[in-house]
């Protein structure tokens, strides 16, 4: 019985890490797709791509922020996720500036997860 409890207790620490890592990978994919759409916008100047880029970047930021809240400062990847979130906020602001410069109306300019407005 004690061996079974030890085994369950020993595995419980890893069970928290896997969902966080998977969620981090999802946020990374959102960010990657945002960059693909942004490069498509630059090539074709289709406003649809700029909207998709902004949407995917916002999803990435929201996911990174949610991860940070769940992790706390003691988690080893907290600062790596924080850097990705802050970098994504900079990219989102660039997308918004681009949309204003080219007079492309984006669906929403929410910046949830970007703590410091630029």
C-alpha positions, -999 to +999 in steps of 0.1 A: +000+000+000+028+024+009+046+017-023+014+025-043+010+058-025+046+066-031+042+059-068+011+081-071+027+109-051+059+107-072+040+110-105+017+138-094+045+164-098+050+156-134+013+156-141+012+194-135+041+201-159+027+183-189-005+204-193+015+236-188+040+226-215+013+216-239-004+250-233+029+267-239+032+249-272-004+260-281+005+296-274+037+293-294+016+280-324-008+309-321+022+333-322+037+314-352+004+316-371+002+353-363+036+358-379+026+337-410-005+359-414+015+391-409+039+381-436+010+372-459-004+407-452+029+423-461+030+403-494-006+407-505-020+436-485-052+417-478-068+431-447-081+397-438-046+385-431-039+415-408-071+407-388-061+371-385-026+381-374-040+403-347-064+377-335-038+349-333-013+372-315-040+382-290-048+345-284-011+338-278-008+367-253-039+356-234-026+320-233+009+331-221-007+354-195-030+326-182+000+303-180+019+328-159-010+332-135-012+294-131+025+289-128+036+315-103+071+328-100+085+295-086+080+276-118+112+273-139+096+284-171+078+314-157+104+340-170+106+323-204+069+326-208+070+362-195+096+371-221+074+355-249+043+373-236+061+407-235+076+401-270+042+392-283+027+424-268+053+444-288+044+425-319+007+431-313+013+468-309+032+468-342+002+450-358-021+477-345+002+505-357+004+489-391-034+486-393-038+523-384-010+533-409-027+515-437-062+523-426-072+487-421-100+483-396-092+455-373-121+437-355-108+444-320-078+461-304-080+444-270-047+440-253-055+417-224-023+403-210-002+433-221+003+449-187+021+480-199+005+499-228+030+513-253 
